[in-house]
Amino acid sequence: MDFANLNLPLVLPEILLLVLTSTILLIDAFSKDEERKLTHYLSLTTLAALTWLSLSELISGVQGTAFGSLYVADGIGHVLKVFSYIAVGVTLIYGRSYAHLRGMLRGGELYVLSLLALLGQMIMISAGNMLTIYLGLELMSLSFYALVALRREHPVSTEAAMKYFVLGALASGFLLYGMSMIYGSTGTLTLDGIARAVADQNQDRMIMVFGLVFLVAGLAFKLGVVPFHMWVPDVYQGAPTPVTLLLGGGPKLAAFVIILRLLVEGLGDLWASWQPMLAIMAVASLAIGNLAAIAQTSLKRMLAYSTISHMGFVLLGLMSGIVDGNAANANNAYSSAMFYVVIYVLTTLGSFGIIMLLSRAGFECDDIKDLAGLNRRNPWYALIMLLLMFSLAGVPPTVGFYAKLSILQSLVGIGHVGLAITAVVFSLIGGYYYLRVVKTMYFDEPTDNSPIVASIGFKSVLSVNGALMLVLGVLPAPLMALCVQAISTSLKF
């Protein structure tokens, strides 16, 4: 590989983020400001610059490979990177006051580690090789292990970090072992090479299927679906709320992309082996996620179990793209799944934003009862939370309804009517715990009448976040068209 073939301009977003993160780290090291104002503004400026750069590349139709196909620049990468920047930026705005009141800004680790985790997600999103996928995954995971343990004096956070680290290391081992078996069978690490080797059918299928099982297990852990979901409730509850929001946002987008690239692009011809696994995990996630969420009194644990059920919906979209080896439904199914995961991330941002808004020094908003009488305390925030809960439940005209409907249409379109009915039944069951939150806000007597204080930036972003649930529900076509275009111009079937 000579220098001219590196195609460095394609990797400009990652290079820019790495340089600016290193600069922020150095500046922060000499900062004496306890609120880390300069670090905060520099981090947001970095994210704004990255958003502009990726949008420019998307509009210009930049596509290609760099570093000998280790890195891929395409439409799906540009779109999901933009939403990853938005997720991190919104989290930093929501979490600033929360983190300051709890002494989490003392060294600027929150900002630097968040940006490094984002860099790992970007590498995963643009990976064209199993080695790149693993490197991006480990960079993201190591940053999150440290972020979960950011409140070192808090025993629950430390315990959650230990659980996340041990189980995350186990899942990484599964993924690496699966990759090594695929490499041993095909002799290549590139996704294009694996796809060609699988199509030749000259390899030992048994070894490839075993490798595939380990790959799916590792990916399922990162997505947080059953039976690899055990870490999700404990880590979501134990981690500081801004870190929980970071965990629930961008990593879901990155996990979605590597599942597409590994299973569809690389191992598409083994669809008969991985589709049943995805179907079983999807149904189990819908069942366990929704049923377990009903029993929760902790808001963060309830949202954690609801995450598991939503990832089940995403898996339904991913498994309905190829039917009997025919990829005619692929664009429709994968764009529906992409739309769903983007909407899920936007909704999660608002939900955890409300939790951080109601928390204050010495008080954590963690119980559903803490939302009692929110409508009397502040009708606007109650309305935003109502829209977010309705969207998660799939109540029209919020965007969550359209997201679920598009997945169900994909399933019905390929004849999986039974799976569609199962998804509808569990969605109806899931509606109970979302409506319980709404009932608590509007019909229960408030137990806390303290004023709700938020910065202008927080209020503005949260208002836009809540309004998007309604606006995108009424006008979903532009975002769906963007997903369709990204999928159709990026994936090779």
PyMOL commands that set and color helices and strands:
alter all, ss='L'
color gray80, all
select helices_A, chain A and resi 3-6+8-29+37-60+75-101+109-125+130-148+155-186+191-200+205-223+231-238+241-248+250-266+268-294+299-319+330-358+368-371+374-377+379-393+399-413+417-443+456-474+477-490
alter helices_A, ss='H'
color red, helices_A
select strands_A, chain A and resi 64-66+71-73
alter strands_A, ss='S'
color yellow, strands_A
deselect
rebuild
show_as cartoon
